[in-house]
Amino acid sequence: MAETKRIMVSLPDSLLKEVDFIVSMEKKNRSEFVKEAMKFYLREKRRMEVSEKLKDGYLEMSNINLALAEIGFDQDMKELNMYEINLTGCEKM
């Protein structure tokens, strides 16, 4: 088992009462509760950071996709214009 350290935490009475209520309901002790709460917090923080990075990536890709679509649209219009010139023998104004 990993080395453990003892820490001291100061809590308002109201929060400690809530913690003690949960601890008694779940048949745990305060140390287990605090350890699980810290693990949960760290896991959630990492999950939120990954989510934020994904969101940023999707936004960046949407800009890239829009630029590529506009390039493709411009090329399609040029090809359509050339097709119509070849078909009719005259340019569009």
C-alpha positions, 0 to 999 in steps of 0.5 A, a space after each residue: 500500500 502507498 505511504 499515507 500522510 495525516 492531514 488536518 482539515 478545518 470545516 464549518 460545523 454545518 459541512 461536518 454534520 453533513 459529512 458525518 451523516 453520510 459517513 454514518 449512513 454508508 458505514 465509513 469513516 471520515 478518512 475514507 470519505 475524504 479520500 473518496 471525495 478527493 479522488 472524485 474531485 480529481 477525476 472530475 477535474 481531469 474529465 472537464 479538462 479533456 472535455 474542454 480540449 475536445 470542445 476546442 478541437 471541434 471548434 478548430 475543426 469546424 473552421 477548417 471544414 468551413 474553409 475547405 467547403 468554401 474552397 470546394 464550392 468555389 471550385 465547383 462554381 468554376 467548373 460549372 461555369 466552364 461546363 456552361 461555356 463549353 455547352 453554350 459557347 458563350 460566357 456568363 456575365 
